[in-house]
Amino acid sequence: MNFYFITQKGGKSLFFTKLIAVKEDDFCTFEDKIIQYSIDVQKKYSLFNLIIFLGYLIFTYYFNYLVQEDIFIFSILCVSYMFLEIFFYLLFIFFVPNHTKYTYILATSNVIATFLICYLIGVFCNEFFYDTIMYNIVLSSSFVLIFPDVYILLLVVALFLDMSYFIFLKEMTFMSDEFFYNVLDALVMYFLSANFNLIFTKVKFSEFTARYKIDLENKTDILTTLLNRRGLEQDIFKSKLVNSNTLCAMSFMDLDNFKDINDNFGHLDGDELLKNIAVMIQDSFKNCTIARIGGDEFVVYADNLTSSDEFLQLNKNFMKLFPLIITKNNVSVPISCSIGIVFANTDTSNLYEKLYKLSDECMYKAKNDGKNTFCISYIGGNFV
């Protein structure tokens, strides 16, 4: 999902996101974290609004602050909104975690609904409740939407609603002192809220960046910059959630005679060879998950395949690159590759463990069959 409604294409930020140096690429990089934060904070936001409106409703009845007609309208609006917030709360508990593409739309809709209810209270009930509730909601929402462009656009709309409220309902003259001071109060509140939102967004993205770097280090192989075993497992788990009930495959690769490189030429040359092999695998297996899981062992994972032949052909093309003859100081070492290939359905239980175990066994069978070849197996049947 792209955040084109927040920023422009090509990594260029709109005005407000540019102020905090947040680009489209950053939004895309931290999309999972933004979604999780939005889900968590929206649940708290709904509970907070429930408490606020329930408190105002109790206050109104207890102190008999409004006339009977206004109390009735205010009660209808408050109760309707509380049911709406309960609905949003349940959505962010049960629906949104499994349908994350709706996260941003629902989060923004929740804030818009709150603003509209506050405006209706001001129109049909009492200025006191409009000012106090609106300012509470505006301040709290500044920590909810970490999309500055969207949030500030909402504030601009809210300001125009304020001005129309002062002119048409409060019957203030456009150039009167009363109108000026009311608009000034609203401007100060919205300006503070906008700054809170900009600052908070910057803080959150600094936090996301720090966590991202830590996560990246934990799941990346330092030598080749490919995924490590932990990263591979995480990637397969995430991919399984997206591509359910599709054909997937894993290739377990082990370099033949790699130990001779280290023994004859040294570990630095061995490391350089591993880097070159990593690039060769990346060039041969486009749009696949690739990992170095230790030593001279690499794993390639692919899902959403149309047929097993599609993935087999990639492996065959890769095998054509071998053997490599590494020569130094009049010593030559042939390097080849043995591969274990396993096909399965992505809905297979314990998918990663089964693919890893069986492809490892197939790789050793390929080595026992004379090296520089591959062995194929299937989980749950032969896939064509």
C-alpha positions as CSV (number, residue, x, y, z in Angstrom):
1,M,0.0,0.0,0.0
2,N,1.4,3.4,-1.0
3,F,0.8,6.6,0.9
4,Y,0.2,8.7,-2.1
5,F,-2.7,10.5,-0.4
6,I,-0.1,11.7,2.2
7,T,2.9,12.4,0.0
8,Q,3.8,12.8,-3.6
9,K,5.4,10.0,-5.7
10,G,9.1,9.7,-6.0
11,G,9.9,10.1,-2.3
12,K,9.1,13.9,-2.4
13,S,7.2,15.1,0.7
14,L,4.3,17.5,0.8
15,F,4.8,20.8,2.7
16,F,4.0,19.6,6.2
17,T,5.8,16.2,6.0
18,K,8.7,18.1,4.5
19,L,8.9,20.1,7.7
20,I,9.7,17.0,9.7
21,A,11.7,15.3,6.9
22,V,9.3,12.4,6.5
23,K,9.2,11.0,3.0
24,E,7.0,8.5,1.2
25,D,9.8,6.0,1.3
26,D,9.8,6.3,5.1
27,F,6.1,5.7,5.3
28,C,6.5,2.6,3.1
29,T,9.4,1.4,5.1
30,F,7.6,1.7,8.4
31,E,4.2,0.7,7.1
32,D,3.8,-2.2,9.5
33,K,4.8,-0.1,12.5
34,I,2.5,2.7,11.5
35,I,-0.4,0.3,11.1
36,Q,0.3,-1.3,14.5
37,Y,0.6,2.1,16.2
38,S,-2.6,3.3,14.5
39,I,-4.6,0.2,15.6
40,D,-3.3,0.5,19.2
41,V,-3.9,4.3,19.5
42,Q,-7.3,4.2,17.9
43,K,-8.6,1.8,20.5
44,K,-7.3,4.2,23.2
45,Y,-8.7,7.2,21.4
46,S,-12.2,5.5,21.2
47,L,-12.1,4.8,24.9
48,F,-10.9,8.3,25.7
49,N,-13.8,9.8,23.7
50,L,-16.3,7.5,25.3
51,I,-15.2,8.7,28.8
52,I,-15.2,12.3,27.7
53,F,-18.7,12.3,26.2
54,L,-20.1,10.1,29.1
55,G,-18.6,12.6,31.5
56,Y,-20.2,15.6,29.8
57,L,-23.5,13.7,29.6
58,I,-23.5,13.0,33.4
59,F,-22.4,16.5,34.1
60,T,-25.3,17.9,32.1
61,Y,-27.9,15.9,33.8
62,Y,-26.5,16.3,37.3
63,F,-26.1,20.1,37.2
64,N,-29.2,20.6,34.9
65,Y,-27.0,22.9,32.8
66,L,-29.1,22.9,29.7
67,V,-32.7,23.5,29.0
68,Q,-34.9,20.5,28.5
69,E,-34.9,20.7,24.7
70,D,-31.2,21.1,24.5
71,I,-30.6,18.2,27.0
72,F,-32.6,15.9,24.8
73,I,-30.7,16.8,21.6
74,F,-27.4,16.7,23.4
75,S,-28.2,13.3,24.9
76,I,-29.2,11.9,21.5
77,L,-25.9,13.2,20.0
78,C,-23.8,11.9,22.9
79,V,-25.4,8.5,23.0
80,S,-25.2,8.1,19.2
81,Y,-21.5,9.1,19.3
82,M,-20.8,6.7,22.1
83,F,-22.3,3.8,20.2
84,L,-20.2,4.9,17.1
85,E,-17.0,4.9,19.2
86,I,-17.9,1.4,20.5
87,F,-18.3,0.3,16.9
88,F,-14.9,1.8,16.0
89,Y,-13.3,0.2,19.0
90,L,-14.6,-3.2,18.0
91,L,-13.5,-2.6,14.4
92,F,-9.9,-1.9,15.6
93,I,-9.9,-5.0,17.8
94,F,-11.5,-7.6,15.5
95,F,-11.6,-6.3,11.9
96,V,-8.6,-4.0,11.2
97,P,-5.8,-6.4,12.3
98,N,-6.9,-8.8,9.6
99,H,-7.7,-6.1,7.0
100,T,-4.9,-3.6,7.5
101,K,-5.5,-1.9,4.2
102,Y,-8.5,-0.1,5.9
103,T,-6.4,1.2,8.8
104,Y,-5.8,4.7,7.6
105,I,-9.3,5.2,6.2
106,L,-11.0,4.1,9.4
107,A,-8.6,6.0,11.6
108,T,-9.2,9.2,9.7
109,S,-13.0,8.5,9.6
110,N,-13.0,8.2,13.4
111,V,-11.4,11.6,13.8
112,I,-13.7,13.2,11.2
113,A,-16.8,11.7,12.9
114,T,-15.7,13.1,16.3
115,F,-15.1,16.6,14.8
116,L,-18.6,16.5,13.2
117,I,-20.3,15.4,16.4
118,C,-18.6,18.3,18.2
119,Y,-19.8,20.7,15.5
120,L,-23.4,19.4,15.7
121,I,-23.3,19.9,19.5
122,G,-22.3,23.5,19.0
123,V,-25.1,24.0,16.4
124,F,-27.9,22.4,18.3
125,C,-27.0,22.7,22.0
126,N,-24.6,25.1,23.7
127,E,-21.5,27.1,23.0
128,F,-19.8,26.0,26.2
129,F,-20.0,22.3,25.3
130,Y,-18.9,23.0,21.7
131,D,-15.7,24.9,22.9
132,T,-14.7,22.5,25.7
133,I,-15.4,19.2,23.9
134,M,-14.0,20.4,20.6
135,Y,-10.7,21.6,22.1
136,N,-10.3,18.4,24.1
137,I,-10.9,16.3,20.9
138,V,-8.6,18.4,18.8
139,L,-5.7,18.1,21.2
140,S,-6.2,14.4,21.7
141,S,-6.5,13.7,18.0
142,S,-3.1,15.4,17.4
143,F,-1.5,12.3,18.8
144,V,-3.7,9.9,16.9
145,L,-3.1,10.7,13.2
146,I,0.6,10.6,12.5
147,F,-0.1,11.8,9.0
148,P,0.5,15.6,9.3
149,D,-0.8,16.5,5.8
150,V,-4.1,14.7,6.6
151,Y,-4.4,16.1,10.1
152,I,-3.6,19.7,9.2
153,L,-6.1,19.5,6.3
154,L,-8.8,18.5,8.9
155,L,-7.8,21.4,11.1
156,V,-8.3,23.8,8.2
157,V,-11.7,22.4,7.5
158,A,-12.5,22.6,11.3
159,L,-11.5,26.3,11.3
160,F,-13.8,27.1,8.4
161,L,-16.6,25.3,10.3
162,D,-15.8,27.4,13.3
163,M,-16.0,30.6,11.3
164,S,-19.3,29.6,9.8
165,Y,-20.6,28.7,13.3
166,F,-19.6,32.2,14.6
167,I,-21.1,34.1,11.6
168,F,-24.3,32.1,10.8
169,L,-25.3,30.6,14.2
170,K,-23.8,33.0,16.7
171,E,-24.7,35.9,14.4
172,M,-21.4,37.7,14.8
173,T,-20.3,40.4,12.4
174,F,-17.4,39.4,10.3
175,M,-15.2,42.3,11.4
176,S,-16.5,42.5,15.0
177,D,-14.2,42.2,18.0
178,E,-16.2,39.2,19.2
179,F,-15.7,37.4,16.0
180,F,-12.0,38.3,15.9
181,Y,-11.3,37.0,19.5
182,N,-13.2,33.8,18.9
183,V,-11.4,33.1,15.7
184,L,-8.1,33.9,17.4
185,D,-8.9,31.4,20.2
186,A,-9.6,28.7,17.6
187,L,-6.4,29.6,15.6
188,V,-4.3,29.3,18.7
189,M,-5.8,26.0,19.6
190,Y,-5.4,24.6,16.1
191,F,-1.9,26.0,15.7
192,L,-0.8,24.3,19.0
193,S,-2.5,21.0,17.9
194,A,-0.8,21.2,14.5
195,N,2.6,21.7,16.1
196,F,1.9,18.8,18.6
197,N,1.1,16.6,15.6
198,L,4.2,17.6,13.7
199,I,6.5,17.1,16.7
200,F,4.8,13.8,17.8
201,T,5.0,12.5,14.2
202,K,8.7,13.3,14.1
203,V,9.3,11.6,17.5
204,K,7.4,8.5,16.4
205,F,9.4,8.2,13.1
206,S,12.6,8.6,15.0
207,E,11.5,5.7,17.2
208,F,10.5,3.7,14.1
209,T,13.9,4.4,12.6
210,A,15.7,3.2,15.7
211,R,13.6,0.1,15.9
212,Y,13.9,-0.6,12.2
213,K,17.8,-0.4,12.4
214,I,17.8,-2.9,15.3
215,D,15.4,-5.2,13.6
216,L,17.4,-5.0,10.4
217,E,20.6,-5.8,12.2
218,N,19.0,-8.8,13.9
219,K,17.7,-10.4,10.7
220,T,20.5,-9.5,8.2
221,D,23.7,-11.4,7.4
222,I,26.6,-8.9,8.0
223,L,28.8,-10.3,5.3
224,T,26.4,-10.6,2.3
225,T,23.6,-8.2,3.5
226,L,21.2,-11.0,2.7
227,L,18.7,-12.1,5.3
228,N,19.9,-14.5,8.0
229,R,18.0,-17.5,9.2
230,R,15.9,-15.4,11.6
231,G,15.0,-12.9,8.9
232,L,14.2,-15.8,6.5
233,E,11.8,-17.3,9.0
234,Q,10.1,-14.0,9.7
235,D,9.7,-13.2,5.9
236,I,8.2,-16.6,5.2
237,F,5.7,-16.1,8.1
238,K,4.6,-12.7,6.8
239,S,4.5,-14.0,3.2
240,K,2.3,-16.9,4.3
241,L,-0.3,-14.5,5.7
242,V,-0.5,-12.6,2.4
243,N,-0.2,-15.5,-0.1
244,S,-2.4,-18.3,1.4
245,N,-3.2,-21.5,-0.5
246,T,-0.6,-20.9,-3.2
247,L,2.3,-23.0,-4.4
248,C,5.7,-22.2,-2.8
249,A,9.2,-23.7,-2.9
250,M,12.5,-23.6,-1.1
251,S,16.0,-24.2,-2.5
252,F,18.7,-25.2,0.0
253,M,22.1,-24.5,-1.6
254,D,25.5,-25.6,-0.4
255,L,28.7,-24.8,-2.2
256,D,30.9,-27.8,-3.0
257,N,34.6,-27.7,-2.1
258,F,34.3,-24.3,-0.3
259,K,36.5,-25.5,2.5
260,D,39.3,-25.8,0.0
261,I,39.1,-22.1,-0.8
262,N,39.6,-21.2,2.9
263,D,42.4,-23.8,3.3
264,N,44.3,-22.7,0.1
265,F,43.6,-19.0,-0.2
266,G,42.5,-17.8,3.2
267,H,39.2,-16.8,4.8
268,L,39.3,-13.3,3.2
269,D,39.2,-14.8,-0.2
270,G,36.5,-17.1,1.0
271,D,34.4,-14.2,2.2
272,E,34.8,-12.5,-1.2
273,L,33.6,-15.6,-2.9
274,L,30.5,-15.7,-0.6
275,K,29.7,-12.1,-1.5
276,N,30.0,-12.9,-5.2
277,I,27.8,-16.0,-4.8
278,A,25.2,-13.9,-3.0
279,V,25.1,-11.5,-6.0
280,M,24.8,-14.4,-8.4
281,I,21.8,-15.8,-6.5
282,Q,20.1,-12.4,-6.4
283,D,20.6,-12.0,-10.2
284,S,19.3,-15.5,-10.8
285,F,16.3,-15.4,-8.5
286,K,14.4,-12.2,-8.9
287,N,11.5,-11.4,-6.6
288,C,12.4,-14.3,-4.3
289,T,13.4,-14.3,-0.6
290,I,17.1,-15.0,-0.3
291,A,19.1,-15.8,2.8
292,R,22.5,-16.9,3.9
293,I,21.9,-19.2,6.9
294,G,25.5,-19.9,7.8
295,G,28.9,-20.8,6.3
296,D,28.5,-21.5,2.6
297,E,24.8,-22.3,2.8
298,F,22.1,-20.2,1.1
299,V,18.3,-20.5,0.9
300,V,15.9,-19.2,-1.7
301,Y,12.2,-19.1,-1.0
302,A,9.4,-18.3,-3.5
303,D,5.7,-18.3,-3.2
304,N,2.6,-17.6,-5.4
305,L,4.1,-19.8,-8.1
306,T,2.0,-20.8,-11.1
307,S,3.8,-24.1,-11.5
308,S,6.8,-26.1,-10.1
309,D,8.5,-25.8,-13.5
310,E,8.7,-22.1,-13.1
311,F,10.9,-22.4,-10.0
312,L,12.8,-25.5,-11.3
313,Q,13.9,-23.5,-14.4
314,L,15.4,-20.8,-12.2
315,N,17.4,-23.4,-10.4
316,K,18.5,-25.0,-13.6
317,N,19.7,-21.6,-15.0
318,F,21.6,-21.0,-11.8
319,M,23.3,-24.4,-12.0
320,K,24.6,-23.5,-15.5
321,L,26.9,-20.9,-13.8
322,F,28.9,-23.7,-12.2
323,P,31.5,-24.9,-11.9
324,L,33.5,-21.9,-11.0
325,I,37.3,-22.3,-11.2
326,I,39.0,-20.2,-8.6
327,T,42.7,-19.9,-9.3
328,K,45.4,-18.2,-7.2
329,N,49.2,-18.8,-6.9
330,N,49.0,-21.6,-9.5
331,V,46.4,-23.4,-7.3
332,S,42.9,-24.0,-8.8
333,V,39.8,-25.0,-6.8
334,P,36.6,-26.0,-8.6
335,I,33.4,-24.6,-6.9
336,S,30.1,-26.1,-7.7
337,C,26.7,-26.1,-5.9
338,S,24.4,-28.8,-4.6
339,I,20.8,-27.9,-4.2
340,G,17.8,-29.4,-2.4
341,I,14.4,-28.2,-3.7
342,V,11.1,-28.7,-2.0
343,F,7.6,-27.7,-3.1
344,A,4.6,-27.2,-0.8
345,N,1.4,-25.4,-0.3
346,T,1.6,-22.1,1.7
347,D,-1.2,-23.4,3.9
348,T,1.0,-26.2,5.2
349,S,1.3,-26.2,8.9
350,N,4.7,-25.4,10.3
351,L,5.7,-24.4,6.7
352,Y,9.1,-23.0,7.4
353,E,10.3,-25.9,9.6
354,K,9.1,-28.5,7.1
355,L,10.5,-26.8,4.1
356,Y,13.9,-26.2,5.8
357,K,14.2,-29.7,7.1
358,L,13.3,-31.5,3.9
359,S,15.3,-29.2,1.6
360,D,18.3,-29.7,3.8
361,E,17.9,-33.4,3.5
362,C,17.5,-33.1,-0.3
363,M,20.7,-31.0,-0.5
364,Y,22.7,-33.7,1.3
365,K,21.2,-36.3,-1.1
366,A,22.4,-34.2,-4.0
367,K,25.9,-34.2,-2.5
368,N,25.8,-37.9,-2.1
369,D,24.7,-38.3,-5.7
370,G,28.0,-36.7,-6.9
371,K,27.6,-32.9,-6.1
372,N,26.8,-30.1,-8.6
373,T,23.3,-31.3,-9.0
374,F,19.9,-31.0,-7.4
375,C,17.3,-33.2,-5.7
376,I,13.6,-32.5,-5.6
377,S,10.9,-33.4,-3.0
378,Y,7.3,-32.5,-2.3
379,I,5.2,-31.9,0.7
380,G,1.6,-33.0,0.2
381,G,1.9,-34.3,-3.3
382,N,3.6,-33.7,-6.7
383,F,2.9,-30.2,-7.9
384,V,2.9,-29.6,-11.7
